[in-house]
Amino acid sequence: MAYLRLLHQFESRHGEDIDKLNHFLSEQNTNLARQLAHTIKGAAGTLELISLQEVSKLLEDYLKSHTKTAPDKETARLLEKLTTAFINFYKTLVSIDDNVDNKQVAEPIIEVNLAKTRREPQ
C-alpha cells in the first residue's frame, strides 16, 4: 500500500505538468519546459513508470538540443506522447483504486497493471 500512496503523490504533484509544459512552450521558455521534463523523468523513474520516464527523457533531450527551434512539430509530437503516457498512468491508477475499493489485494494488482507500462526485455 505504500507504493500506492507514492503513485497518488506522483499524480497530485505532476497532474498539471502537461498544462505547465504547454504554457512554458507557448511562452517559448524551453529552459523551464526542459527542467520540468527532467523533473517528471526523475520522479517517474523512481516509481518505475517507464513509459513516462522514457518519453520525458526524449522531450528533455530534444529541448536541450533545440533551444532555438522549439516548440516545433517534434516538440508537439513528444508532448502528445507524454500526454498519452500520463493518460495511461491515470487509467491504471483508477483501475488499481477500483480493485482496492473492492477489497482485492492491492500489491499484486499494482504489479500486474504497472508491468504493462514497463518495457519488455529485448
Buried (B, 14 or more C-beta within 10 A) or exposed (E): EEBBEEBEEBEEEBEEBBEBBBBBBEEEEBEBBBBBBBBBBEBBBEBEBBBBBBBBBBBBBBBBEBEEEBBEEBBEEBBEBBBEBBEBBEEBBEBBBEBBEEEEEBEEBBEEBBEEBEEEEE
